[in-house]
């Protein structure tokens, strides 16, 4: 599942607010749940993996309806989990 533009904007604003550059991190988004054939509506979920360019530390977050990966990333960043 691709990163929504609103999530990407939230991510960009967050890293800048915390004194980082967007280019300090690499984001890779992957779908996990294929949409069943014939489904009219289906809640898509996936994973966003964020890697710190400097340290190469990666953290993965669930995406999709009901998830808050940007907030989880913020907590990890504030707790120095990317060092």
KETOR-719097 format. One record per atom (N, C-alpha, C): x, y, z; atom name; residue in one letter; chain; residue number from 1. Coordinates in nm, 3 decimals. Example, Ala and Ser with C-alpha at 12.3 -4.5 7.8 and 13.67 -1.06 7.14 Angstrom:
<atoms>
     east    north       up  atom  rest  kette   nr
    1.319   -0.569    0.780     N     A      A    1
    1.230   -0.450    0.780    CA     A      A    1
    1.320   -0.330    0.780     C     A      A    1
    1.285   -0.225    0.708     N     S      A    2
    1.367   -0.106    0.714    CA     S      A    2
    1.290    0.003    0.787     C     S      A    2
</atoms>
This chain:
<atoms>
     east    north       up  atom  rest  kette   nr
    0.085   -0.117    0.000     N     X      A    1
    0.000    0.000    0.000    CA     X      A    1
    0.089    0.122    0.000     C     X      A    1
    0.065    0.214   -0.088     N     X      A    2
    0.149    0.334   -0.091    CA     X      A    2
    0.123    0.423    0.030     C     X      A    2
    0.221    0.505    0.060     N     X      A    3
    0.205    0.602    0.169    CA     X      A    3
    0.112    0.711    0.119     C     X      A    3
    0.009    0.740    0.196     N     X      A    4
   -0.085    0.845    0.159    CA     X      A    4
   -0.015    0.980    0.161     C     X      A    4
   -0.060    1.071    0.075     N     X      A    5
    0.004    1.203    0.070    CA     X      A    5
   -0.007    1.276    0.204     C     X      A    5
   -0.118    1.257    0.275     N     X      A    6
   -0.133    1.322    0.406    CA     X      A    6
   -0.035    1.264    0.507     C     X      A    6
   -0.011    1.132    0.499     N     X      A    7
    0.086    1.069    0.589    CA     X      A    7
    0.228    1.116    0.556     C     X      A    7
    0.258    1.126    0.428     N     X      A    8
    0.390    1.173    0.388    CA     X      A    8
    0.413    1.317    0.434     C     X      A    8
    0.311    1.398    0.423     N     X      A    9
    0.319    1.537    0.470    CA     X      A    9
    0.340    1.541    0.622     C     X      A    9
    0.266    1.458    0.696     N     X      A   10
    0.282    1.451    0.841    CA     X      A   10
    0.424    1.406    0.876     C     X      A   10
    0.475    1.306    0.803     N     X      A   11
    0.611    1.256    0.825    CA     X      A   11
    0.713    1.368    0.802     C     X      A   11
    0.702    1.436    0.689     N     X      A   12
    0.794    1.544    0.653    CA     X      A   12
    0.792    1.656    0.759     C     X      A   12
    0.674    1.697    0.800     N     X      A   13
    0.661    1.802    0.902    CA     X      A   13
    0.721    1.757    1.035     C     X      A   13
    0.700    1.631    1.071     N     X      A   14
    0.752    1.578    1.196    CA     X      A   14
    0.904    1.579    1.198     C     X      A   14
    0.968    1.525    1.095     N     X      A   15
    1.114    1.518    1.097    CA     X      A   15
    1.175    1.658    1.096     C     X      A   15
    1.114    1.751    1.024     N     X      A   16
    1.164    1.888    1.024    CA     X      A   16
    1.147    1.953    1.160     C     X      A   16
    1.033    1.930    1.222     N     X      A   17
    1.007    1.987    1.356    CA     X      A   17
    1.107    1.935    1.458     C     X      A   17
    1.152    1.810    1.440     N     X      A   18
    1.246    1.750    1.535    CA     X      A   18
    1.391    1.771    1.494     C     X      A   18
    1.414    1.857    1.394     N     X      A   19
    1.550    1.895    1.358    CA     X      A   19
    1.621    1.806    1.259     C     X      A   19
    1.545    1.726    1.185     N     X      A   20
    1.602    1.637    1.085    CA     X      A   20
    1.561    1.684    0.946     C     X      A   20
    1.621    1.622    0.846     N     X      A   21
    1.582    1.643    0.707    CA     X      A   21
    1.506    1.520    0.661     C     X      A   21
    1.415    1.540    0.568     N     X      A   22
    1.341    1.426    0.513    CA     X      A   22
    1.437    1.324    0.451     C     X      A   22
    1.545    1.372    0.393     N     X      A   23
    1.643    1.285    0.328    CA     X      A   23
    1.730    1.207    0.428     C     X      A   23
    1.712    1.233    0.558     N     X      A   24
    1.781    1.154    0.660    CA     X      A   24
    1.723    1.014    0.671     C     X      A   24
    1.606    0.993    0.610     N     X      A   25
    1.535    0.866    0.622    CA     X      A   25
    1.488    0.818    0.484     C     X      A   25
    1.483    0.687    0.470     N     X      A   26
    1.429    0.624    0.350    CA     X      A   26
    1.303    0.551    0.392     C     X      A   26
    1.195    0.570    0.315     N     X      A   27
    1.067    0.504    0.344    CA     X      A   27
    1.038    0.404    0.234     C     X      A   27
    1.005    0.281    0.275     N     X      A   28
    0.964    0.177    0.180    CA     X      A   28
    0.828    0.125    0.226     C     X      A   28
    0.729    0.134    0.138     N     X      A   29
    0.594    0.089    0.171    CA     X      A   29
    0.563   -0.038    0.092     C     X      A   29
    0.502   -0.135    0.160     N     X      A   30
    0.466   -0.262    0.097    CA     X      A   30
    0.326   -0.303    0.137     C     X      A   30
    0.249   -0.353    0.041     N     X      A   31
    0.117   -0.410    0.071    CA     X      A   31
    0.135   -0.548    0.130     C     X      A   31
    0.050   -0.582    0.224     N     X      A   32
    0.054   -0.716    0.283    CA     X      A   32
   -0.070   -0.797    0.250     C     X      A   32
   -0.180   -0.728    0.233     N     X      A   33
   -0.306   -0.798    0.211    CA     X      A   33
   -0.353   -0.773    0.068     C     X      A   33
   -0.342   -0.873   -0.019     N     X      A   34
   -0.395   -0.853   -0.154    CA     X      A   34
   -0.546   -0.837   -0.149     C     X      A   34
   -0.600   -0.750   -0.231     N     X      A   35
   -0.744   -0.728   -0.235    CA     X      A   35
   -0.808   -0.849   -0.303     C     X      A   35
   -0.903   -0.913   -0.237     N     X      A   36
   -0.967   -1.030   -0.297    CA     X      A   36
   -1.038   -0.994   -0.428     C     X      A   36
   -1.034   -1.085   -0.523     N     X      A   37
   -1.101   -1.064   -0.651    CA     X      A   37
   -1.250   -1.040   -0.628     C     X      A   37
   -1.302   -0.938   -0.691     N     X      A   38
   -1.444   -0.907   -0.681    CA     X      A   38
   -1.484   -0.824   -0.560     C     X      A   38
   -1.389   -0.790   -0.475     N     X      A   39
   -1.422   -0.712   -0.355    CA     X      A   39
   -1.458   -0.570   -0.393     C     X      A   39
   -1.570   -0.521   -0.341     N     X      A   40
   -1.611   -0.384   -0.368    CA     X      A   40
   -1.536   -0.289   -0.276     C     X      A   40
   -1.530   -0.321   -0.149     N     X      A   41
   -1.450   -0.245   -0.053    CA     X      A   41
   -1.370   -0.344    0.028     C     X      A   41
   -1.249   -0.305    0.061     N     X      A   42
   -1.163   -0.394    0.136    CA     X      A   42
   -1.058   -0.308    0.207     C     X      A   42
   -1.045   -0.320    0.340     N     X      A   43
   -0.946   -0.238    0.411    CA     X      A   43
   -0.804   -0.287    0.381     C     X      A   43
   -0.730   -0.206    0.307     N     X      A   44
   -0.594   -0.244    0.270    CA     X      A   44
   -0.498   -0.214    0.384     C     X      A   44
   -0.408   -0.308    0.411     N     X      A   45
   -0.306   -0.291    0.513    CA     X      A   45
   -0.170   -0.320    0.453     C     X      A   45
   -0.068   -0.276    0.521     N     X      A   46
    0.067   -0.301    0.473    CA     X      A   46
    0.168   -0.267    0.579     C     X      A   46
    0.290   -0.246    0.533     N     X      A   47
    0.400   -0.213    0.623    CA     X      A   47
    0.479   -0.098    0.563     C     X      A   47
    0.515   -0.005    0.649     N     X      A   48
    0.609    0.101    0.612    CA     X      A   48
    0.737    0.074    0.690     C     X      A   48
    0.847    0.061    0.618     N     X      A   49
    0.977    0.045    0.682    CA     X      A   49
    1.054    0.174    0.664     C     X      A   49
    1.103    0.228    0.775     N     X      A   50
    1.180    0.352    0.771    CA     X      A   50
    1.322    0.320    0.814     C     X      A   50
    1.417    0.362    0.731     N     X      A   51
    1.559    0.339    0.758    CA     X      A   51
    1.629    0.473    0.773     C     X      A   51
    1.706    0.487    0.879     N     X      A   52
    1.789    0.605    0.900    CA     X      A   52
    1.912    0.590    0.810     C     X      A   52
    1.936    0.687    0.724     N     X      A   53
    2.047    0.680    0.629    CA     X      A   53
    2.181    0.676    0.702     C     X      A   53
    2.195    0.754    0.806     N     X      A   54
    2.323    0.764    0.878    CA     X      A   54
    2.358    0.636    0.953     C     X      A   54
    2.262    0.578    1.024     N     X      A   55
    2.290    0.463    1.110    CA     X      A   55
    2.250    0.329    1.048     C     X      A   55
    2.169    0.334    0.943     N     X      A   56
    2.115    0.214    0.878    CA     X      A   56
    2.017    0.136    0.967     C     X      A   56
    1.974    0.195    1.078     N     X      A   57
    1.875    0.131    1.164    CA     X      A   57
    1.738    0.140    1.096     C     X      A   57
    1.667    0.027    1.095     N     X      A   58
    1.534    0.021    1.035    CA     X      A   58
    1.429   -0.013    1.140     C     X      A   58
    1.311    0.042    1.119     N     X      A   59
    1.195    0.010    1.203    CA     X      A   59
    1.076   -0.007    1.109     C     X      A   59
    0.991   -0.104    1.137     N     X      A   60
    0.875   -0.131    1.053    CA     X      A   60
    0.747   -0.096    1.129     C     X      A   60
    0.649   -0.044    1.055     N     X      A   61
    0.522   -0.001    1.114    CA     X      A   61
    0.407   -0.050    1.027     C     X      A   61
    0.300   -0.093    1.091     N     X      A   62
    0.178   -0.133    1.019    CA     X      A   62
    0.112   -0.009    0.961     C     X      A   62
    0.052   -0.025    0.843     N     X      A   63
   -0.021    0.083    0.779    CA     X      A   63
   -0.163    0.037    0.749     C     X      A   63
   -0.246    0.131    0.721     N     X      A   64
   -0.384    0.100    0.684    CA     X      A   64
   -0.482    0.155    0.784     C     X      A   64
   -0.607    0.121    0.763     N     X      A   65
   -0.715    0.171    0.846    CA     X      A   65
   -0.690    0.140    0.994     C     X      A   65
   -0.699    0.243    1.077     N     X      A   66
   -0.685    0.225    1.221    CA     X      A   66
   -0.542    0.225    1.272     C     X      A   66
   -0.445    0.250    1.184     N     X      A   67
   -0.306    0.253    1.228    CA     X      A   67
   -0.256    0.397    1.231     C     X      A   67
   -0.148    0.419    1.304     N     X      A   68
   -0.092    0.554    1.320    CA     X      A   68
    0.060    0.546    1.313     C     X      A   68
    0.112    0.504    1.198     N     X      A   69
    0.256    0.479    1.188    CA     X      A   69
    0.338    0.605    1.207     C     X      A   69
    0.288    0.722    1.169     N     X      A   70
    0.366    0.845    1.186    CA     X      A   70
    0.385    0.873    1.335     C     X      A   70
    0.282    0.854    1.414     N     X      A   71
    0.292    0.873    1.559    CA     X      A   71
    0.384    0.771    1.623     C     X      A   71
    0.380    0.648    1.576     N     X      A   72
    0.470    0.544    1.628    CA     X      A   72
    0.614    0.576    1.592     C     X      A   72
    0.636    0.623    1.468     N     X      A   73
    0.769    0.665    1.426    CA     X      A   73
    0.819    0.780    1.514     C     X      A   73
    0.732    0.875    1.544     N     X      A   74
    0.771    0.989    1.629    CA     X      A   74
    0.819    0.939    1.765     C     X      A   74
    0.746    0.846    1.826     N     X      A   75
    0.786    0.794    1.957    CA     X      A   75
    0.921    0.724    1.948     C     X      A   75
    0.942    0.645    1.843     N     X      A   76
    1.070    0.578    1.827    CA     X      A   76
    1.184    0.677    1.807     C     X      A   76
    1.158    0.782    1.730     N     X      A   77
    1.261    0.883    1.706    CA     X      A   77
    1.295    0.958    1.835     C     X      A   77
    1.193    0.992    1.912     N     X      A   78
    1.214    1.061    2.039    CA     X      A   78
    1.286    0.972    2.141     C     X      A   78
    1.269    0.841    2.130     N     X      A   79
    1.335    0.746    2.221    CA     X      A   79
    1.469    0.699    2.167     C     X      A   79
    1.519    0.770    2.063     N     X      A   80
    1.651    0.741    2.005    CA     X      A   80
    1.665    0.599    1.953     C     X      A   80
    1.560    0.541    1.902     N     X      A   81
    1.567    0.405    1.852    CA     X      A   81
    1.628    0.395    1.712     C     X      A   81
    1.664    0.509    1.653     N     X      A   82
    1.729    0.509    1.523    CA     X      A   82
    1.879    0.533    1.534     C     X      A   82
    1.933    0.530    1.655     N     X      A   83
    2.076    0.551    1.675    CA     X      A   83
    2.151    0.421    1.674     C     X      A   83
</atoms>
